[in-house]
Amino acid sequence: MNAVYAQDEYGRPVIILREQAKKSRISGIEAQKAHILAAKTVANILKTSLGPRGLDKILISPDGNITITNDGATILNQMEVDHQIAKLLVQLSKSQDDEIGDGTTGVVVLAGALLEQAEDLLNRGIHPIRISDGFERACNVAVAELDKIADEIPVSKAHTDILLRTAKTCLGSKIVSKCHDQFAKMAVDAVLSVADLDRKDVDFELIKVDGKVGGSLQDSQLVFGVVVDKDISHPQMPKVIKDAKIAILTCPFEPPKPKTKHKLDITSVEEYQNLQKYEKEKFEEMVRQVKDCGANLVICQWGFDDEANHLLLQNELPAVRWVGGPEIELIAIATNGRIVPRFEELSAAKLGKAGVVREVSFGTTKDRMLIIEECANTRAVTLFVRGGNKMIIDEAKRSLHDAICVVRNLVRDNRIVYGGGAAEIACSLAVSSAADSISNIEQYAMRGFANALDAIPLALSENSGLSPIETLADVKSRQATEKNSRLGIDCNLRGSNDMREQHVFDPLISKRSQFYLATQLVKMILKIDDVIMPGEAGQE
């Protein structure tokens, strides 16, 4: 057993560090190569999902649930990843998803390409710190080039053309691409209806994405209000309530119970009748309190029994029961109502207001949902998705999330760059040119960064069935000679490499985030030269 010893004042040995067993510890260049291999493996899984012609992945959970998607964050999140460095790539994709919402596949592919270039540089004997410094320098050059080639677009409710085209670019690689015009319009209208354009802020709390199996994707719609997966509690209650004044309750329609444990013995018919009379009086009092405040619809977080339901019907007071906490909060926000915890606190000022509340049914099934429209707070919207099965609806929801994030990013920063790998090729040329003016060893790392940027257009070409190297060489030479940073890969085979003509746009904020996050992760991995597994010290 190898260990590092010291001696105390009496000459007795004290173990300072016990060497780890060889099977649980690797260090130096071998550790760095092992990390790079793990990260490259994960990146290569995602590479085939990049772009409008990218392929989808099917993910099967331990309990047999199936997910079909090409969303990078979803794929990595549901993969069983054990390696510590591979988990860092999962976190990288999640960071991009949380901060930007789009570009989750591209950021992982770029990180994998950077690590591949780093491995070549390590094999040539360049120190990891010099590689890290070179990558950071190259990243700054690339981001400066992005700022230079970016175009500013108008963002307002009157100018939605480029917003729609950017949303369509995002949806072009998804399962919903066959109706991406409709989904892009839904996403743009949803974001602009809740956006504060003066403050450049979008409140995502006011946008709800809901879905129901049945129909086709074309039946999806944007509801200017709230959709709740509940129905009116009694079949004979009215299904449409106009000029609704809504009492939003978190207290149940039932007689009050003692707070302590209780037991009630009924020994005669009279006692039973008295109890029944007491309960009925309490129910009638609750209904009267609701009616007195002017409400003509009750939305209750808890359930109520058939007696209370019948009493509500007799008093012509429609009700909805078992509405969950998040829905209750969203209804309160949308209708400008207050959530009321006790019947005694009900008042006209606390009622939510909506133009119409209607129950809709679907197909031949008994599925029904409640739609609350023309709300007092007109900014609350719901993206209501229909589809043939649950997998399509789940993927459509993820696609819409990406699209509304893209539009949100353009509200925050209204600059765009051109997709199809055009921005990466322009940055690659800029970094290569900057590397020629560097006199120290970091120029090799900068050229490696430029080569890594080429991995995105190479993957787009390969996934589109084109000859990757030949296509990249052609577009790259044309960008350099024509000084046209809009030239990219013609993934949809439309006969033009000009991404402005093809209306392929990416938000600048998304591309900058990809470059920064990928570079920072690679720098972190390159600085790890030792892996020590706890709990296995002293094993030979």
C-alpha positions in Angstrom: 0.0 0.0 0.0 1.4 3.3 -1.0 0.8 6.3 1.2 2.3 9.7 2.2 3.4 9.7 5.9 4.4 12.3 8.5 5.5 11.9 12.1 4.0 13.4 15.2 6.2 14.7 18.2 6.6 11.2 19.5 7.9 9.8 16.2 4.7 7.9 15.4 3.7 7.8 11.7 0.5 9.6 10.6 -1.0 9.0 7.2 -1.4 12.3 5.3 -2.6 10.9 2.0 -3.2 7.3 1.1 -2.8 6.6 -2.6 -5.9 5.7 -4.5 -6.1 2.3 -6.2 -5.2 2.3 -9.9 -8.6 1.2 -10.9 -10.3 4.2 -9.2 -7.8 7.0 -10.2 -6.4 8.3 -13.4 -4.3 11.4 -13.7 -2.4 13.6 -16.1 -2.8 13.5 -19.9 -4.6 10.1 -19.6 -7.3 11.7 -17.5 -7.8 14.5 -20.0 -8.1 12.1 -22.9 -10.6 10.0 -21.0 -12.7 13.1 -20.3 -12.5 14.2 -23.9 -13.6 10.7 -25.1 -16.6 10.7 -22.9 -17.7 14.2 -24.0 -17.2 13.4 -27.7 -19.3 10.2 -27.3 -22.3 12.3 -26.0 -21.8 15.0 -28.7 -21.7 12.4 -31.5 -25.1 11.1 -30.3 -26.6 14.5 -30.8 -24.8 15.4 -34.0 -27.2 13.6 -36.2 -30.2 15.6 -34.7 -28.8 18.9 -35.9 -30.6 21.0 -38.5 -33.8 20.8 -40.4 -32.9 17.4 -41.8 -31.7 16.1 -38.5 -33.0 12.7 -37.3 -35.1 12.1 -34.2 -34.2 9.9 -31.2 -36.5 7.5 -29.4 -36.0 7.4 -25.6 -37.5 4.6 -23.5 -37.8 5.2 -19.8 -37.4 2.5 -17.2 -41.2 2.2 -16.8 -41.7 1.9 -20.6 -42.8 5.4 -21.5 -41.6 6.5 -25.0 -40.4 9.9 -26.0 -39.6 10.8 -29.6 -37.7 14.1 -30.0 -34.7 15.8 -31.5 -34.6 18.5 -28.8 -31.0 18.3 -27.4 -31.9 19.2 -23.8 -34.7 16.6 -23.7 -32.5 13.9 -25.2 -29.6 14.5 -22.7 -32.0 14.9 -19.8 -33.6 11.5 -20.3 -30.4 9.6 -21.1 -28.8 7.4 -18.5 -25.4 9.2 -18.2 -23.0 7.8 -15.6 -19.7 9.4 -16.6 -18.9 12.6 -14.6 -17.7 14.6 -17.7 -20.7 13.4 -19.8 -22.9 14.8 -17.0 -21.3 18.2 -17.5 -22.5 18.2 -21.1 -26.0 17.4 -19.8 -25.7 20.4 -17.6 -24.4 22.5 -20.5 -27.4 21.7 -22.6 -29.7 22.5 -19.6 -28.0 25.8 -19.0 -28.6 26.8 -22.7 -32.2 25.6 -22.4 -32.9 27.5 -19.1 -31.2 30.8 -20.3 -32.1 30.9 -24.0 -34.5 28.0 -24.7 -33.1 27.2 -28.1 -29.8 25.9 -29.5 -29.4 23.1 -27.1 -28.2 20.6 -29.7 -25.8 23.1 -31.3 -24.0 24.0 -28.1 -23.2 20.3 -27.3 -22.0 19.6 -30.8 -19.8 22.7 -30.6 -18.4 21.6 -27.2 -17.7 18.2 -28.6 -15.9 19.6 -31.6 -13.8 21.9 -29.4 -12.7 19.0 -27.2 -11.8 17.0 -30.4 -9.5 19.9 -31.5 -8.1 20.1 -27.9 -7.2 16.4 -28.0 -5.1 17.0 -31.2 -3.4 19.9 -29.6 -2.6 17.9 -26.4 -1.1 15.2 -28.6 1.2 17.9 -30.1 2.5 18.7 -26.6 0.7 22.0 -26.0 -0.2 22.6 -22.4 -3.9 22.6 -21.5 -3.7 26.1 -20.0 -2.3 27.5 -23.2 -5.1 25.7 -25.1 -7.7 27.2 -22.7 -6.3 30.7 -23.2 -6.3 30.3 -26.9 -9.9 29.1 -27.0 -11.0 32.0 -24.8 -9.2 34.5 -27.1 -10.8 32.9 -30.1 -14.2 33.0 -28.5 -13.9 36.7 -28.0 -12.9 37.2 -31.6 -15.9 35.0 -32.8 -18.4 36.9 -30.6 -17.1 40.3 -31.9 -17.6 39.0 -35.4 -21.1 37.9 -34.6 -21.8 41.5 -33.4 -20.4 42.8 -36.6 -22.4 40.7 -39.0 -25.7 40.9 -37.0 -28.6 42.7 -38.5 -31.1 44.7 -36.4 -34.8 44.0 -37.0 -37.9 46.0 -35.9 -39.9 44.2 -33.1 -43.5 45.5 -32.7 -47.0 44.2 -33.1 -47.0 45.9 -36.5 -43.8 44.3 -37.7 -44.0 40.5 -37.2 -42.6 39.3 -40.5 -39.1 38.5 -39.4 -40.3 37.3 -36.0 -42.4 34.8 -37.8 -39.6 33.7 -40.1 -37.2 33.3 -37.1 -39.8 31.2 -35.3 -40.2 29.1 -38.5 -36.5 28.5 -38.6 -36.6 27.2 -35.1 -39.6 24.9 -35.9 -38.2 23.7 -39.2 -36.3 20.9 -37.6 -39.1 19.6 -35.4 -41.9 17.1 -35.9 -44.4 20.0 -36.3 -42.5 21.3 -39.3 -45.4 20.4 -41.7 -47.6 23.1 -40.1 -44.8 25.4 -38.9 -46.5 28.5 -40.4 -49.4 28.0 -38.0 -47.3 27.2 -35.0 -44.9 30.1 -35.6 -47.9 32.5 -35.8 -49.2 31.1 -32.5 -45.9 31.5 -30.8 -45.4 35.1 -32.1 -48.9 36.2 -31.2 -48.6 34.6 -27.7 -45.3 36.4 -26.9 -46.4 39.8 -28.3 -49.7 39.6 -26.3 -47.8 39.3 -23.0 -44.7 41.3 -23.8 -43.8 44.7 -22.4 -42.0 46.1 -25.5 -40.9 49.2 -23.7 -39.1 47.3 -21.0 -38.1 44.5 -23.4 -39.6 41.9 -21.0 -41.8 38.9 -21.5 -43.7 37.3 -18.5 -43.7 33.6 -19.2 -46.1 33.0 -16.3 -48.9 34.4 -18.5 -48.2 31.8 -21.3 -49.6 28.3 -20.7 -49.0 25.4 -23.1 -51.7 22.7 -22.8 -52.7 19.8 -25.0 -55.4 17.2 -25.6 -55.1 14.0 -27.5 -57.4 13.9 -30.6 -57.7 15.8 -33.9 -54.6 16.8 -35.8 -51.8 19.4 -35.3 -53.7 21.8 -37.6 -56.5 21.9 -34.9 -54.1 23.5 -32.4 -55.1 27.1 -31.6 -54.1 30.1 -29.5 -56.7 30.9 -26.9 -56.7 34.4 -25.5 -57.5 33.2 -22.0 -57.1 30.1 -20.0 -57.8 26.4 -20.8 -58.6 24.2 -17.8 -58.8 20.4 -18.1 -62.0 20.2 -16.1 -65.7 20.3 -16.8 -68.9 21.8 -15.2 -69.7 19.7 -12.2 -73.3 18.9 -13.1 -74.5 17.8 -16.6 -77.6 20.0 -16.3 -75.7 23.2 -15.5 -75.3 25.7 -18.4 -72.3 25.0 -20.6 -71.7 28.6 -21.6 -71.6 31.5 -19.1 -71.4 35.0 -20.5 -70.2 38.0 -18.6 -68.8 35.6 -15.9 -68.1 36.8 -12.4 -66.0 34.0 -10.9 -65.6 33.1 -7.3 -62.2 31.4 -6.9 -62.3 29.3 -3.8 -59.8 27.2 -1.9 -62.3 26.1 0.7 -64.5 23.0 0.2 -68.4 23.0 0.0 -68.9 21.0 3.1 -70.0 21.6 6.8 -67.1 22.6 9.0 -65.4 19.9 11.0 -63.8 20.1 14.5 -60.1 20.6 14.2 -59.4 17.8 16.7 -60.1 14.1 16.3 -63.8 13.6 16.7 -66.5 10.9 16.9 -70.2 11.4 16.5 -72.7 8.7 17.7 -76.2 8.9 16.2 -78.6 6.8 18.2 -82.0 7.9 16.9 -83.8 9.0 13.8 -84.3 12.5 15.2 -80.6 13.0 15.7 -79.9 11.9 12.1 -82.5 14.2 10.8 -81.0 17.1 12.9 -77.6 16.4 11.4 -79.0 16.3 7.9 -80.8 19.6 8.6 -77.6 21.2 10.0 -75.6 20.1 6.9 -78.3 21.4 4.5 -78.5 24.8 6.3 -74.7 25.1 6.1 -74.7 24.3 2.4 -77.5 26.8 1.8 -75.6 29.4 3.8 -72.4 28.8 1.7 -74.4 29.1 -1.6 -76.2 32.2 -0.4 -72.8 33.8 0.5 -71.6 33.1 -3.0 -74.8 34.4 -4.6 -74.9 37.5 -2.5 -71.4 38.7 -3.6 -72.7 38.6 -7.3 -70.9 35.5 -8.5 -72.4 33.4 -11.3 -69.7 30.8 -11.5 -67.7 29.0 -8.8 -64.3 27.5 -9.3 -63.3 25.4 -6.3 -59.9 23.8 -5.6 -61.6 21.0 -3.6 -64.4 18.7 -4.4 -68.0 18.7 -3.1 -70.5 15.8 -2.8 -73.7 15.2 -4.8 -75.9 17.0 -2.2 -73.9 20.2 -2.6 -73.8 19.7 -6.4 -77.6 19.3 -6.5 -78.0 22.4 -4.3 -75.8 24.4 -6.6 -77.9 23.3 -9.6 -81.2 24.3 -7.8 -79.7 27.7 -7.1 -78.6 28.1 -10.7 -75.0 28.5 -9.7 -72.6 26.6 -12.1 -69.5 25.2 -10.5 -66.2 23.6 -11.4 -64.5 21.3 -8.8 -61.0 19.8 -8.3 -59.1 22.6 -10.1 -55.4 22.3 -9.3 -53.3 24.9 -7.5 -51.4 26.1 -10.6 -54.6 26.5 -12.7 -56.3 28.3 -9.8 -53.4 30.8 -9.7 -53.4 31.3 -13.5 -57.2 31.8 -13.5 -56.8 34.4 -10.7 -54.1 36.2 -12.7 -56.1 36.1 -16.0 -59.4 37.2 -14.5 -57.9 39.8 -12.0 -59.7 37.8 -9.3 -58.6 37.0 -5.7 -58.2 33.5 -4.3 -60.6 33.3 -1.4 -59.8 30.8 1.5 -63.1 31.3 3.5 -66.7 31.9 2.4 -66.9 34.7 5.0 -64.3 36.7 3.0 -66.2 36.7 -0.3 -67.0 40.1 -1.8 -67.7 41.6 -5.2 -64.2 43.1 -5.4 -62.6 39.7 -5.1 -64.5 38.1 -8.1 -62.6 37.3 -11.3 -64.2 38.6 -14.5 -64.3 37.0 -18.0 -66.4 37.7 -21.1 -67.3 34.1 -21.7 -66.7 30.7 -20.0 -67.6 27.7 -22.1 -67.2 24.0 -21.9 -66.0 22.2 -25.1 -66.1 18.5 -25.8 -63.9 16.4 -28.1 -64.8 13.8 -30.6 -66.9 10.8 -29.5 -65.3 10.6 -26.1 -66.5 12.2 -22.9 -63.4 14.4 -22.7 -64.4 18.0 -21.9 -62.4 21.1 -21.1 -63.2 24.6 -19.8 -62.2 27.6 -21.8 -62.2 31.0 -20.1 -62.0 33.8 -22.7 -62.1 37.6 -22.9 -60.5 37.8 -19.4 -60.1 41.0 -17.4 -56.3 40.6 -17.8 -56.2 40.3 -21.5 -52.5 39.4 -21.6 -52.9 35.8 -20.3 -52.9 33.3 -23.2 -52.9 29.5 -23.7 -51.4 27.6 -26.5 -53.8 24.7 -26.9 -52.2 21.8 -28.9 -54.1 18.9 -30.5 -52.5 15.7 -31.9 -53.1 12.1 -32.8 -51.3 10.7 -29.8 -49.5 11.8 -26.6 -46.0 11.6 -28.1 -46.9 14.1 -30.9 -48.5 16.5 -28.4 -45.5 16.3 -26.0 -43.1 17.0 -28.9 -45.3 19.8 -30.2 -45.3 21.4 -26.7 -41.4 21.2 -26.6 -41.3 22.8 -30.1 -43.6 25.6 -29.1 -41.5 26.2 -26.0 -38.4 26.6 -28.2 -40.4 28.9 -30.6 -41.7 31.2 -27.9 -38.2 31.3 -26.3 -36.8 32.4 -29.7 -39.4 35.2 -30.1 -38.8 36.2 -26.4 -35.0 36.5 -27.2 -35.7 38.8 -30.1 -37.9 41.0 -27.8 -34.9 41.2 -25.4 -32.3 41.8 -28.1 -33.6 42.5 -31.7 -30.5 41.5 -33.5 -30.3 38.4 -35.8 -27.6 36.4 -37.5 -28.1 34.0 -40.4 -28.5 30.3 -39.8 -27.5 27.3 -41.9 -24.0 27.5 -40.5 -23.4 30.9 -42.1 -22.6 32.6 -38.8 -20.2 29.8 -37.8 -18.4 29.9 -41.1 -18.0 33.8 -40.9 -16.7 33.4 -37.3 -14.3 30.6 -38.4 -12.8 32.8 -41.1 -12.5 35.7 -38.6 -10.8 33.5 -36.0 -8.4 32.0 -38.6 -7.4 35.5 -39.8 -6.9 36.7 -36.2 -4.7 33.6 -35.5 -2.3 34.6 -38.2 -1.4 37.8 -36.3 -0.7 36.0 -33.0 3.0 35.4 -32.4 2.8 32.9 -29.5 1.6 29.3 -29.2 -2.0 30.3 -28.7 -2.4 30.7 -32.4 -2.6 26.9 -32.7 -5.5 26.8 -30.2 -7.2 29.6 -32.1 -7.0 27.7 -35.4 -8.4 24.7 -33.5 -11.3 26.8 -32.4 -11.9 27.9 -36.0 -11.9 24.2 -37.1 -14.3 23.4 -34.4 -16.7 26.1 -35.6 -16.7 24.3 -39.0 -18.2 21.2 -37.3 -21.7 22.8 -37.3 -21.9 23.4 -41.1 -20.3 20.0 -41.6 -23.0 18.3 -39.5 -25.7 20.2 -41.3 -24.3 19.1 -44.7 -24.0 15.5 -43.6 -27.6 15.4 -42.2 -29.0 16.9 -45.4 -27.4 14.2 -47.5 -24.8 16.5 -49.1 -21.0 15.9 -49.4 -19.9 17.6 -46.1 -16.3 18.6 -46.9 -17.0 19.6 -50.5 -20.1 21.6 -49.5 -18.2 23.4 -46.7 -15.2 24.1 -48.8 -17.4 25.7 -51.5 -19.4 27.9 -49.1 -16.3 28.9 -47.1 -14.4 30.0 -50.2 -17.4 32.0 -51.5 -17.8 33.7 -48.1 -14.1 34.7 -48.2 -14.1 35.9 -51.8 -17.5 37.6 -51.9 -17.3 39.0 -48.4 -20.9 37.8 -47.8 -21.5 36.5 -44.3 -25.0 35.3 -45.2 -23.9 32.3 -47.2 -24.6 29.0 -45.5 -25.5 25.4 -46.1 -28.6 24.8 -48.4 -30.1 22.2 -46.1 -33.5 22.3 -47.8 -32.0 22.1 -51.3 -33.7 25.3 -52.5 -30.9 26.2 -54.9 -29.5 29.2 -53.0 -26.9 29.5 -50.2 -28.0 33.0 -49.2 -29.7 32.5 -45.9 -31.4 35.9 -46.1 -33.2 34.8 -49.3 -34.2 31.5 -47.6 -35.3 33.4 -44.5 -33.2 31.3 -42.1 -32.6 33.5 -39.1 -31.2 32.9 -35.6 -31.3 35.3 -32.6 -27.9 36.8 -31.9 -28.3 36.3 -28.2 -28.7 32.5 -28.8 -25.5 32.2 -30.9 -23.5 34.2 -28.4 -24.6 32.0 -25.6 -23.6 28.9 -27.5 -20.1 30.2 -28.1 -19.6 31.4 -24.5 -21.1 28.3 -22.7 -19.2 25.8 -24.9 -15.9 27.6 -24.5 -16.3 27.8 -20.7 -17.2 24.1 -20.4 -14.2 23.0 -22.5 -11.9 25.2 -20.4 -13.2 23.6 -17.3 -12.7 20.1 -18.7 -9.1 20.8 -19.9 -8.2 22.0 -16.4 -9.2 18.6 -14.8 -6.1 16.4 -14.7 -7.1 14.0 -12.0 -10.1 11.9 -11.1 -10.2 10.6 -7.5 -13.1 8.3 -6.6 -14.0 8.6 -2.9 -14.3 5.6 -0.6 -11.7 3.3 -2.4 -8.5 4.4 -0.8 -5.8 1.9 -0.1 -7.1 -0.8 -2.5 -4.4 -2.4 -4.6 
